Amino acid sequence: MDALSDWLRPAEVEETLRRVVRNDAGRVRAVLDKARELHGLDADEVATLCGAGPELTEELFAAAKEVKEQIYGRRMVLFAPLYISNVCGNDCSYCAFRAGNKALKRTALDMDAIRAETRELVRQGHKRLLLVAGEGYSKARGGFDYILDAIRAVYEVTETHGHIRRLNVNLAPLELDEFKRLKEAGIGTYQLFQETYHRPTYAAVHLAGRKRDFDWRVTAFERAMRAGIDDVGMGVLFGLADWRFEILSLMRHIAHLEALFGVGSHTISVPRMEPADGSPMSMAPPAPVSDDDFKKIIAILRLAVPYTGIILSTRESAAIRRECYMLGVSQISAGSRTNPGGYSGDETAGQFQLGDHRPLDEVIAELATMGFIPSFCTACYRLGRTGRDFMDLAKPGLIKQKCDPNAVTTFLEYVLDYGSDAARCAGEASIACELERMEAKTRRNAEKMLAHIRNGKRDVFC
């Protein structure tokens, strides 16, 4: 095995899955009791939950809901992906952007088009975006400088009621000096999906391009963090290999970063393979994940890494997303388009088929009706509460004193500036309920901030 990633130890992962007794009710309940202490779980404990039978599912879900409520309360962070290019040099069997898909119209948006897309998202009420580019931008519009120019273009856009306050990026692995330049450009989180940690599967589905190099990809976060990017986001494309193997390998990756840098992944994304134009494999995933197992994955991750954000995209249907909110999800995309120019009306095929087509306002109204507080908060990033500093506040529970007021103020901004009648009505009621749940000191701070918003001030945070 290559020394660059010998910490993954796939044989040990497989042995753990074989060794742990499946559906041991007593052991599962003991692990759930430990998870409620909010200290996370080790590999054997995660494997134990992976082996829990259907009769224990409700207990697993109940524990995940309890942990989610303790750490995140009723907050739900919202964002939208901004695809700027579908030019790609890789041939990934599951993706519409793959180089072998000759039917796809290739596009790399120019800066005016990127600003137009951003403007449309700001007009909808978004404050947080995830910039996404096919892994072939070196051939389009100036190489890596194209990405840096795009970041500047996004931050330049200002509309009547606001601008983008935080731009995260999902980009191909970079060299150390490129990561340093990315950090200087003012990004938030650097996101990258390993897709699968199962080497034989990885080799079988990545047919051409730099992405074929498993170790170059799996070590990208080390380069990013050495360059000063302390918020990184991981992900697995569920459906490529056994989800149990993927979860335990993901835990090893997080532990590896914690050993090197003192902090692991800021977020974990849980995309499940969906149909993609020009990708026969996407229609029949090698290791399909059922809805029940998908919900189980989210619950296990919430218990295993309680302070790590879990991101759920619009790949999933509105119904499945609704069921997953309280199982551990803390961030969701809404009103998404997965093709360059999609927000401006371009109808080129996206990277994959969406399951939830609802606009942002409809999603927000639903969240508020369910008692959630939709949040567009970017305070931690802008005040330097990232990486270890964030975790130092999160683990003793202090971060809620900041996050709860920031959530209600950013939500009120949306309600007043962009919300439909339904969103306003549900939003005001949800904010009132949230204030009732806050501790006295936190509530007083939140009420002062909300008063500033109602008096016309914007971008109030603590």
Helices and strands as residue ranges (DSSP letters): G 3-8, H 10-19, H 25-35, H 43-50, G 54-56, H 57-72, E 75-85, H 111-124, E 128-133, G 137-139, H 144-156, E 158-159, E 162-163, E 166-170, H 176-184, E 190-191, H 199-205, G 210-212, H 214-218, H 220-226, E 232-235, H 243-261, E 267-269, H 280-283, H 291-304, E 309-312, H 318-324, G 325-327, E 331-333, G 342-344, H 360-369, E 373-375, H 379-383, H 387-394, H 400-417, H 421-437, H 440-454
